[in-house]
Amino acid sequence: MDRYLIESPHAPEDCDRIVREVHNAGYLHFFDWGCHFGDHTGWAIIETDSLEHARQVVPWSIRDKARIVRVEKFGGKQPEHPHSTKAESSGS
């Protein structure tokens, strides 16, 4: 499965409705919120098979404002970054 970061900004007056919609859809436990600290945005990382499914996690009324990015973790002692060459990642 792929992992997606979801960033869903919304207007202050929409907070209660957006949180309820995310809760009713069953995704509230995935989200962290900045609303009480002046940043009216919800963030989540979910695992799913498609970008389209990740998009459906966001309430339809703010879906056009959402930013959804496929993400991955780098691992190992010398992680290979996609912009590095083999020579750079091996330390030569």
A tleap script that builds the chain and sets N, CA, C and O, in Angstrom:
source leaprc.protein.ff14SB
mol = sequence {
  NMET ASP ARG TYR LEU ILE GLU SER PRO HIE
  ALA PRO GLU ASP CYS ASP ARG ILE VAL ARG
  GLU VAL HIE ASN ALA GLY TYR LEU HIE PHE
  PHE ASP TRP GLY CYS HIE PHE GLY ASP HIE
  THR GLY TRP ALA ILE ILE GLU THR ASP SER
  LEU GLU HIE ALA ARG GLN VAL VAL PRO TRP
  SER ILE ARG ASP LYS ALA ARG ILE VAL ARG
  VAL GLU LYS PHE GLY GLY LYS GLN PRO GLU
  HIE PRO HIE SER THR LYS ALA GLU SER SER
  GLY CSER
}
set mol.1.N position { 0.842 -1.188 0.000 }
set mol.1.CA position { 0.000 0.000 0.000 }
set mol.1.C position { 0.877 1.238 0.000 }
set mol.1.O position { 1.994 1.228 0.517 }
set mol.2.N position { 0.361 2.286 -0.578 }
set mol.2.CA position { 1.064 3.557 -0.598 }
set mol.2.C position { 0.632 4.404 0.593 }
set mol.2.O position { -0.448 4.210 1.151 }
set mol.3.N position { 1.493 5.348 0.974 }
set mol.3.CA position { 1.183 6.269 2.073 }
set mol.3.C position { 0.992 7.661 1.494 }
set mol.3.O position { 1.722 8.073 0.592 }
set mol.4.N position { 0.007 8.381 2.016 }
set mol.4.CA position { -0.312 9.723 1.551 }
set mol.4.C position { -0.432 10.679 2.732 }
set mol.4.O position { -1.048 10.366 3.751 }
set mol.5.N position { 0.169 11.844 2.567 }
set mol.5.CA position { -0.009 12.941 3.508 }
set mol.5.C position { -1.160 13.787 2.986 }
set mol.5.O position { -1.159 14.210 1.830 }
set mol.6.N position { -2.131 14.027 3.840 }
set mol.6.CA position { -3.294 14.838 3.478 }
set mol.6.C position { -3.244 16.115 4.291 }
set mol.6.O position { -3.132 16.078 5.516 }
set mol.7.N position { -3.328 17.239 3.611 }
set mol.7.CA position { -3.377 18.553 4.257 }
set mol.7.C position { -4.677 19.204 3.816 }
set mol.7.O position { -4.879 19.448 2.627 }
set mol.8.N position { -5.561 19.488 4.772 }
set mol.8.CA position { -6.891 19.977 4.421 }
set mol.8.C position { -7.222 21.285 5.149 }
set mol.8.O position { -7.801 21.268 6.236 }
set mol.9.N position { -6.853 22.410 4.545 }
set mol.9.CA position { -7.180 23.700 5.155 }
set mol.9.C position { -8.678 24.003 5.023 }
set mol.9.O position { -9.344 23.555 4.090 }
set mol.10.N position { -9.174 24.771 5.977 }
set mol.10.CA position { -10.587 25.158 5.963 }
set mol.10.C position { -10.756 26.485 6.691 }
set mol.10.O position { -9.868 26.926 7.421 }
set mol.11.N position { -11.886 27.103 6.488 }
set mol.11.CA position { -12.184 28.385 7.138 }
set mol.11.C position { -12.536 28.159 8.609 }
set mol.11.O position { -13.113 27.130 8.962 }
set mol.12.N position { -12.188 29.127 9.468 }
set mol.12.CA position { -12.491 28.993 10.902 }
set mol.12.C position { -13.967 28.685 11.179 }
set mol.12.O position { -14.283 27.907 12.079 }
set mol.13.N position { -14.847 29.285 10.420 }
set mol.13.CA position { -16.281 29.072 10.658 }
set mol.13.C position { -16.747 27.672 10.236 }
set mol.13.O position { -17.872 27.277 10.542 }
set mol.14.N position { -15.894 26.927 9.539 }
set mol.14.CA position { -16.255 25.582 9.087 }
set mol.14.C position { -15.695 24.473 9.971 }
set mol.14.O position { -15.957 23.297 9.716 }
set mol.15.N position { -14.928 24.821 11.003 }
set mol.15.CA position { -14.242 23.817 11.831 }
set mol.15.C position { -15.168 22.716 12.334 }
set mol.15.O position { -14.921 21.536 12.084 }
set mol.16.N position { -16.217 23.087 13.031 }
set mol.16.CA position { -17.086 22.081 13.634 }
set mol.16.C position { -17.658 21.140 12.579 }
set mol.16.O position { -17.690 19.926 12.782 }
set mol.17.N position { -18.099 21.682 11.478 }
set mol.17.CA position { -18.701 20.871 10.421 }
set mol.17.C position { -17.665 19.921 9.804 }
set mol.17.O position { -17.949 18.744 9.584 }
set mol.18.N position { -16.476 20.436 9.531 }
set mol.18.CA position { -15.432 19.618 8.902 }
set mol.18.C position { -15.026 18.471 9.822 }
set mol.18.O position { -14.906 17.330 9.374 }
set mol.19.N position { -14.813 18.765 11.104 }
set mol.19.CA position { -14.436 17.721 12.057 }
set mol.19.C position { -15.538 16.669 12.160 }
set mol.19.O position { -15.245 15.474 12.203 }
set mol.20.N position { -16.792 17.094 12.199 }
set mol.20.CA position { -17.907 16.137 12.239 }
set mol.20.C position { -17.931 15.256 10.994 }
set mol.20.O position { -18.144 14.047 11.091 }
set mol.21.N position { -17.712 15.859 9.819 }
set mol.21.CA position { -17.728 15.086 8.577 }
set mol.21.C position { -16.593 14.066 8.543 }
set mol.21.O position { -16.795 12.928 8.120 }
set mol.22.N position { -15.405 14.465 8.982 }
set mol.22.CA position { -14.274 13.537 9.030 }
set mol.22.C position { -14.575 12.413 10.025 }
set mol.22.O position { -14.279 11.247 9.760 }
set mol.23.N position { -15.160 12.767 11.163 }
set mol.23.CA position { -15.543 11.763 12.160 }
set mol.23.C position { -16.574 10.795 11.595 }
set mol.23.O position { -16.427 9.581 11.734 }
set mol.24.N position { -17.610 11.321 10.961 }
set mol.24.CA position { -18.675 10.479 10.409 }
set mol.24.C position { -18.160 9.546 9.318 }
set mol.24.O position { -18.705 8.461 9.117 }
set mol.25.N position { -17.106 9.968 8.612 }
set mol.25.CA position { -16.516 9.127 7.567 }
set mol.25.C position { -15.583 8.062 8.159 }
set mol.25.O position { -15.134 7.167 7.444 }
set mol.26.N position { -15.291 8.159 9.466 }
set mol.26.CA position { -14.469 7.163 10.128 }
set mol.26.C position { -12.972 7.432 10.092 }
set mol.26.O position { -12.179 6.526 10.344 }
set mol.27.N position { -12.570 8.667 9.781 }
set mol.27.CA position { -11.145 8.972 9.648 }
set mol.27.C position { -10.615 9.930 10.711 }
set mol.27.O position { -9.460 10.348 10.619 }
set mol.28.N position { -11.407 10.291 11.710 }
set mol.28.CA position { -10.986 11.289 12.689 }
set mol.28.C position { -9.692 10.890 13.399 }
set mol.28.O position { -8.844 11.745 13.652 }
set mol.29.N position { -9.528 9.616 13.722 }
set mol.29.CA position { -8.336 9.175 14.458 }
set mol.29.C position { -7.048 9.297 13.645 }
set mol.29.O position { -5.962 9.190 14.213 }
set mol.30.N position { -7.139 9.518 12.335 }
set mol.30.CA position { -5.948 9.721 11.511 }
set mol.30.C position { -5.465 11.170 11.535 }
set mol.30.O position { -4.301 11.437 11.235 }
set mol.31.N position { -6.331 12.094 11.883 }
set mol.31.CA position { -6.053 13.522 11.712 }
set mol.31.C position { -5.503 14.182 12.960 }
set mol.31.O position { -5.867 13.841 14.085 }
set mol.32.N position { -4.607 15.145 12.727 }
set mol.32.CA position { -4.162 16.116 13.720 }
set mol.32.C position { -4.633 17.469 13.224 }
set mol.32.O position { -4.693 17.711 12.018 }
set mol.33.N position { -4.966 18.348 14.154 }
set mol.33.CA position { -5.586 19.630 13.800 }
set mol.33.C position { -4.815 20.800 14.401 }
set mol.33.O position { -4.280 20.694 15.505 }
set mol.34.N position { -4.757 21.903 13.684 }
set mol.34.CA position { -4.110 23.112 14.166 }
set mol.34.C position { -5.098 24.203 14.542 }
set mol.34.O position { -4.690 25.318 14.868 }
set mol.35.N position { -6.381 23.906 14.502 }
set mol.35.CA position { -7.445 24.915 14.667 }
set mol.35.C position { -7.332 25.701 15.973 }
set mol.35.O position { -7.469 26.924 15.964 }
set mol.36.N position { -7.087 25.028 17.081 }
set mol.36.CA position { -7.008 25.722 18.367 }
set mol.36.C position { -5.760 26.580 18.502 }
set mol.36.O position { -5.601 27.306 19.484 }
set mol.37.N position { -4.880 26.496 17.518 }
set mol.37.CA position { -3.623 27.249 17.577 }
set mol.37.C position { -3.496 28.223 16.415 }
set mol.37.O position { -2.405 28.700 16.106 }
set mol.38.N position { -4.638 28.515 15.769 }
set mol.38.CA position { -4.672 29.540 14.731 }
set mol.38.C position { -4.409 29.065 13.314 }
set mol.38.O position { -4.412 29.879 12.391 }
set mol.39.N position { -4.180 27.765 13.112 }
set mol.39.CA position { -3.971 27.235 11.769 }
set mol.39.C position { -5.109 26.266 11.478 }
set mol.39.O position { -5.091 25.122 11.934 }
set mol.40.N position { -6.078 26.716 10.733 }
set mol.40.CA position { -7.281 25.919 10.469 }
set mol.40.C position { -7.008 24.917 9.357 }
set mol.40.O position { -7.399 25.092 8.203 }
set mol.41.N position { -6.312 23.850 9.770 }
set mol.41.CA position { -5.895 22.794 8.857 }
set mol.41.C position { -5.926 21.471 9.601 }
set mol.41.O position { -5.637 21.405 10.795 }
set mol.42.N position { -6.283 20.418 8.875 }
set mol.42.CA position { -6.168 19.062 9.386 }
set mol.42.C position { -5.099 18.338 8.585 }
set mol.42.O position { -5.009 18.511 7.370 }
set mol.43.N position { -4.283 17.522 9.261 }
set mol.43.CA position { -3.244 16.740 8.598 }
set mol.43.C position { -3.433 15.275 8.958 }
set mol.43.O position { -3.771 14.936 10.092 }
set mol.44.N position { -3.213 14.421 7.983 }
set mol.44.CA position { -3.291 12.982 8.223 }
set mol.44.C position { -2.301 12.268 7.319 }
set mol.44.O position { -1.956 12.752 6.241 }
set mol.45.N position { -1.855 11.120 7.773 }
set mol.45.CA position { -1.108 10.213 6.913 }
set mol.45.C position { -1.902 8.915 6.906 }
set mol.45.O position { -2.157 8.318 7.952 }
set mol.46.N position { -2.285 8.493 5.711 }
set mol.46.CA position { -3.052 7.252 5.597 }
set mol.46.C position { -2.369 6.309 4.608 }
set mol.46.O position { -1.607 6.735 3.740 }
set mol.47.N position { -2.654 5.049 4.758 }
set mol.47.CA position { -2.202 4.040 3.809 }
set mol.47.C position { -3.404 3.609 2.995 }
set mol.47.O position { -4.447 3.250 3.541 }
set mol.48.N position { -3.247 3.648 1.690 }
set mol.48.CA position { -4.323 3.240 0.794 }
set mol.48.C position { -3.732 2.860 -0.550 }
set mol.48.O position { -2.549 3.086 -0.804 }
set mol.49.N position { -4.553 2.286 -1.405 }
set mol.49.CA position { -4.085 1.817 -2.702 }
set mol.49.C position { -4.068 2.881 -3.784 }
set mol.49.O position { -3.488 2.665 -4.848 }
set mol.50.N position { -4.706 4.052 -3.530 }
set mol.50.CA position { -4.786 5.022 -4.619 }
set mol.50.C position { -4.887 6.457 -4.109 }
set mol.50.O position { -5.368 6.725 -3.008 }
set mol.51.N position { -4.418 7.352 -4.946 }
set mol.51.CA position { -4.550 8.776 -4.672 }
set mol.51.C position { -6.026 9.159 -4.578 }
set mol.51.O position { -6.402 9.983 -3.744 }
set mol.52.N position { -6.848 8.573 -5.417 }
set mol.52.CA position { -8.281 8.897 -5.409 }
set mol.52.C position { -8.931 8.536 -4.072 }
set mol.52.O position { -9.762 9.290 -3.565 }
set mol.53.N position { -8.565 7.404 -3.507 }
set mol.53.CA position { -9.121 7.047 -2.200 }
set mol.53.C position { -8.640 8.022 -1.130 }
set mol.53.O position { -9.416 8.416 -0.259 }
set mol.54.N position { -7.387 8.408 -1.184 }
set mol.54.CA position { -6.869 9.389 -0.227 }
set mol.54.C position { -7.645 10.694 -0.341 }
set mol.54.O position { -7.952 11.320 0.674 }
set mol.55.N position { -7.962 11.105 -1.544 }
set mol.55.CA position { -8.720 12.335 -1.770 }
set mol.55.C position { -10.127 12.238 -1.160 }
set mol.55.O position { -10.658 13.231 -0.665 }
set mol.56.N position { -10.717 11.060 -1.198 }
set mol.56.CA position { -12.073 10.877 -0.675 }
set mol.56.C position { -12.151 10.980 0.851 }
set mol.56.O position { -13.243 11.106 1.406 }
set mol.57.N position { -11.015 10.929 1.524 }
set mol.57.CA position { -10.982 11.093 2.972 }
set mol.57.C position { -11.339 12.532 3.358 }
set mol.57.O position { -11.865 12.775 4.444 }
set mol.58.N position { -11.053 13.477 2.469 }
set mol.58.CA position { -11.300 14.901 2.718 }
set mol.58.C position { -12.763 15.211 2.411 }
set mol.58.O position { -13.263 14.807 1.361 }
set mol.59.N position { -13.466 15.924 3.306 }
set mol.59.CA position { -14.851 16.302 3.010 }
set mol.59.C position { -14.952 17.015 1.657 }
set mol.59.O position { -14.098 17.830 1.307 }
set mol.60.N position { -15.996 16.698 0.915 }
set mol.60.CA position { -16.140 17.206 -0.454 }
set mol.60.C position { -16.108 18.733 -0.504 }
set mol.60.O position { -15.637 19.301 -1.490 }
set mol.61.N position { -16.597 19.408 0.532 }
set mol.61.CA position { -16.691 20.875 0.495 }
set mol.61.C position { -15.332 21.567 0.526 }
set mol.61.O position { -15.231 22.737 0.157 }
set mol.62.N position { -14.275 20.858 0.963 }
set mol.62.CA position { -12.932 21.457 0.993 }
set mol.62.C position { -11.932 20.648 0.162 }
set mol.62.O position { -10.734 20.928 0.176 }
set mol.63.N position { -12.429 19.657 -0.551 }
set mol.63.CA position { -11.553 18.764 -1.319 }
set mol.63.C position { -10.701 19.513 -2.337 }
set mol.63.O position { -9.551 19.144 -2.576 }
set mol.64.N position { -11.261 20.562 -2.939 }
set mol.64.CA position { -10.505 21.317 -3.954 }
set mol.64.C position { -9.359 22.120 -3.346 }
set mol.64.O position { -8.463 22.555 -4.070 }
set mol.65.N position { -9.372 22.325 -2.021 }
set mol.65.CA position { -8.301 23.058 -1.337 }
set mol.65.C position { -7.253 22.118 -0.740 }
set mol.65.O position { -6.175 22.555 -0.337 }
set mol.66.N position { -7.576 20.834 -0.689 }
set mol.66.CA position { -6.689 19.870 -0.042 }
set mol.66.C position { -5.435 19.628 -0.873 }
set mol.66.O position { -5.444 19.721 -2.101 }
set mol.67.N position { -4.374 19.320 -0.171 }
set mol.67.CA position { -3.120 18.930 -0.817 }
set mol.67.C position { -2.834 17.504 -0.368 }
set mol.67.O position { -2.803 17.213 0.827 }
set mol.68.N position { -2.628 16.625 -1.332 }
set mol.68.CA position { -2.393 15.217 -1.031 }
set mol.68.C position { -1.102 14.811 -1.718 }
set mol.68.O position { -0.955 14.961 -2.931 }
set mol.69.N position { -0.165 14.294 -0.927 }
set mol.69.CA position { 1.160 13.972 -1.427 }
set mol.69.C position { 1.487 12.522 -1.070 }
set mol.69.O position { 1.361 12.122 0.088 }
set mol.70.N position { 1.900 11.747 -2.049 }
set mol.70.CA position { 2.377 10.394 -1.757 }
set mol.70.C position { 3.737 10.531 -1.076 }
set mol.70.O position { 4.606 11.254 -1.564 }
set mol.71.N position { 3.923 9.840 0.049 }
set mol.71.CA position { 5.149 9.963 0.833 }
set mol.71.C position { 5.754 8.588 1.078 }
set mol.71.O position { 5.089 7.559 0.965 }
set mol.72.N position { 7.035 8.608 1.417 }
set mol.72.CA position { 7.739 7.375 1.756 }
set mol.72.C position { 8.778 7.676 2.813 }
set mol.72.O position { 9.148 8.831 3.019 }
set mol.73.N position { 9.244 6.649 3.476 }
set mol.73.CA position { 10.329 6.780 4.455 }
set mol.73.C position { 11.602 6.282 3.808 }
set mol.73.O position { 11.584 5.331 3.027 }
set mol.74.N position { 12.709 6.929 4.137 }
set mol.74.CA position { 14.014 6.430 3.738 }
set mol.74.C position { 14.548 5.627 4.907 }
set mol.74.O position { 14.301 5.981 6.060 }
set mol.75.N position { 15.271 4.559 4.639 }
set mol.75.CA position { 15.762 3.721 5.719 }
set mol.75.C position { 17.179 3.257 5.468 }
set mol.75.O position { 17.796 3.596 4.458 }
set mol.76.N position { 17.677 2.483 6.395 }
set mol.76.CA position { 19.016 1.938 6.272 }
set mol.76.C position { 20.060 2.882 6.838 }
set mol.76.O position { 19.753 4.003 7.244 }
set mol.77.N position { 21.311 2.406 6.860 }
set mol.77.CA position { 22.390 3.223 7.393 }
set mol.77.C position { 22.714 4.399 6.490 }
set mol.77.O position { 23.025 5.491 6.965 }
set mol.78.N position { 22.640 4.169 5.190 }
set mol.78.CA position { 22.860 5.247 4.234 }
set mol.78.C position { 21.671 5.271 3.282 }
set mol.78.O position { 21.709 4.644 2.223 }
set mol.79.N position { 20.625 5.984 3.651 }
set mol.79.CA position { 19.430 5.985 2.807 }
set mol.79.C position { 19.723 6.549 1.425 }
set mol.79.O position { 20.459 7.526 1.282 }
set mol.80.N position { 19.146 5.930 0.424 }
set mol.80.CA position { 19.326 6.397 -0.943 }
set mol.80.C position { 18.216 7.371 -1.283 }
set mol.80.O position { 17.055 6.984 -1.421 }
set mol.81.N position { 18.572 8.610 -1.412 }
set mol.81.CA position { 17.638 9.669 -1.773 }
set mol.81.C position { 17.413 9.615 -3.277 }
set mol.81.O position { 18.362 9.350 -4.014 }
set mol.82.N position { 16.204 9.855 -3.764 }
set mol.82.CA position { 15.940 9.712 -5.194 }
set mol.82.C position { 16.709 10.680 -6.081 }
set mol.82.O position { 16.786 10.466 -7.291 }
set mol.83.N position { 17.283 11.741 -5.512 }
set mol.83.CA position { 18.034 12.706 -6.316 }
set mol.83.C position { 19.541 12.471 -6.229 }
set mol.83.O position { 20.318 13.186 -6.863 }
set mol.84.N position { 19.952 11.482 -5.454 }
set mol.84.CA position { 21.383 11.228 -5.327 }
set mol.84.C position { 21.800 10.178 -6.351 }
set mol.84.O position { 20.982 9.392 -6.829 }
set mol.85.N position { 23.076 10.186 -6.672 }
set mol.85.CA position { 23.608 9.147 -7.548 }
set mol.85.C position { 24.198 8.059 -6.678 }
set mol.85.O position { 24.391 8.264 -5.479 }
set mol.86.N position { 24.487 6.914 -7.255 }
set mol.86.CA position { 25.077 5.802 -6.480 }
set mol.86.C position { 26.395 6.228 -5.847 }
set mol.86.O position { 26.689 5.842 -4.716 }
set mol.87.N position { 27.193 7.019 -6.563 }
set mol.87.CA position { 28.479 7.469 -6.036 }
set mol.87.C position { 28.278 8.363 -4.807 }
set mol.87.O position { 29.025 8.258 -3.834 }
set mol.88.N position { 27.278 9.235 -4.852 }
set mol.88.CA position { 27.025 10.115 -3.698 }
set mol.88.C position { 26.540 9.306 -2.509 }
set mol.88.O position { 26.965 9.556 -1.381 }
set mol.89.N position { 25.657 8.338 -2.739 }
set mol.89.CA position { 25.088 7.599 -1.622 }
set mol.89.C position { 26.074 6.601 -1.025 }
set mol.89.O position { 25.901 6.186 0.121 }
set mol.90.N position { 27.113 6.203 -1.778 }
set mol.90.CA position { 28.081 5.259 -1.230 }
set mol.90.C position { 29.253 5.963 -0.559 }
set mol.90.O position { 30.105 5.312 0.044 }
set mol.91.N position { 29.302 7.293 -0.660 }
set mol.91.CA position { 30.350 8.063 -0.002 }
set mol.91.C position { 31.625 8.168 -0.807 }
set mol.91.O position { 32.627 8.648 -0.276 }
set mol.92.N position { 31.644 7.737 -2.084 }
set mol.92.CA position { 32.863 7.806 -2.908 }
set mol.92.C position { 33.047 9.167 -3.528 }
set mol.92.O position { 34.021 9.391 -4.248 }
savepdb mol mol.pdb
quit
